[in-house]
Amino acid sequence: MSSVIVHKNDLDSAIKKFKNVCSKSGVLSELKKRAHYEKPSVKRKNKSNAARKKMKKNKRHYNDD
């Protein structure tokens, strides 16, 4: 569980830190994934598409040199 210590009632910075901690730990993305049931076949398809997209991005990044 993500937690942030609030100093001197500074809620604005504490909220920013909490959002940053949550995004780094992947809480929000996990919540979005689990919002609806995903069939195993759709899960495999999405995983394959994500890998393809990542490979394409890496290829483009290394070819720019």
Rosetta constraint file for C-alpha pairs under 8 A:
AtomPair CA 2 CA 18 HARMONIC 7.37 0.50
AtomPair CA 2 CA 21 HARMONIC 6.71 0.50
AtomPair CA 2 CA 22 HARMONIC 6.46 0.50
AtomPair CA 3 CA 18 HARMONIC 6.81 0.50
AtomPair CA 4 CA 14 HARMONIC 6.54 0.50
AtomPair CA 4 CA 17 HARMONIC 6.99 0.50
AtomPair CA 4 CA 18 HARMONIC 5.94 0.50
AtomPair CA 5 CA 14 HARMONIC 7.19 0.50
AtomPair CA 6 CA 10 HARMONIC 6.28 0.50
AtomPair CA 6 CA 11 HARMONIC 6.69 0.50
AtomPair CA 6 CA 14 HARMONIC 5.78 0.50
AtomPair CA 10 CA 14 HARMONIC 6.41 0.50
AtomPair CA 11 CA 15 HARMONIC 6.00 0.50
AtomPair CA 12 CA 16 HARMONIC 6.40 0.50
AtomPair CA 13 CA 17 HARMONIC 6.13 0.50
AtomPair CA 14 CA 18 HARMONIC 6.04 0.50
AtomPair CA 15 CA 19 HARMONIC 6.14 0.50
AtomPair CA 16 CA 20 HARMONIC 6.20 0.50
AtomPair CA 17 CA 21 HARMONIC 6.10 0.50
AtomPair CA 18 CA 22 HARMONIC 6.08 0.50
AtomPair CA 19 CA 23 HARMONIC 6.12 0.50
AtomPair CA 20 CA 24 HARMONIC 6.19 0.50
AtomPair CA 21 CA 25 HARMONIC 6.16 0.50
AtomPair CA 22 CA 26 HARMONIC 6.13 0.50
AtomPair CA 22 CA 27 HARMONIC 5.45 0.50
AtomPair CA 22 CA 28 HARMONIC 6.76 0.50
AtomPair CA 23 CA 27 HARMONIC 6.35 0.50
AtomPair CA 23 CA 28 HARMONIC 6.37 0.50
AtomPair CA 23 CA 29 HARMONIC 7.80 0.50
AtomPair CA 26 CA 30 HARMONIC 6.12 0.50
AtomPair CA 27 CA 31 HARMONIC 6.15 0.50
AtomPair CA 28 CA 32 HARMONIC 6.23 0.50
AtomPair CA 29 CA 33 HARMONIC 6.22 0.50
AtomPair CA 30 CA 34 HARMONIC 6.25 0.50
AtomPair CA 31 CA 35 HARMONIC 6.09 0.50
AtomPair CA 38 CA 42 HARMONIC 6.32 0.50
AtomPair CA 38 CA 43 HARMONIC 6.18 0.50
AtomPair CA 39 CA 43 HARMONIC 6.14 0.50
AtomPair CA 40 CA 44 HARMONIC 6.19 0.50
AtomPair CA 41 CA 45 HARMONIC 6.25 0.50
AtomPair CA 42 CA 46 HARMONIC 6.09 0.50
AtomPair CA 43 CA 47 HARMONIC 6.12 0.50
AtomPair CA 44 CA 48 HARMONIC 6.10 0.50
AtomPair CA 45 CA 49 HARMONIC 6.16 0.50
AtomPair CA 46 CA 50 HARMONIC 6.08 0.50
AtomPair CA 47 CA 51 HARMONIC 6.24 0.50
AtomPair CA 48 CA 52 HARMONIC 6.16 0.50
AtomPair CA 49 CA 53 HARMONIC 6.08 0.50
AtomPair CA 50 CA 54 HARMONIC 6.09 0.50
AtomPair CA 51 CA 55 HARMONIC 6.13 0.50
AtomPair CA 52 CA 56 HARMONIC 6.16 0.50
AtomPair CA 53 CA 57 HARMONIC 6.16 0.50
AtomPair CA 54 CA 58 HARMONIC 6.14 0.50
AtomPair CA 55 CA 59 HARMONIC 6.01 0.50
AtomPair CA 56 CA 60 HARMONIC 6.16 0.50
AtomPair CA 57 CA 61 HARMONIC 6.14 0.50
AtomPair CA 58 CA 62 HARMONIC 6.19 0.50
AtomPair CA 59 CA 63 HARMONIC 6.08 0.50
AtomPair CA 60 CA 64 HARMONIC 6.41 0.50
AtomPair CA 61 CA 65 HARMONIC 7.64 0.50
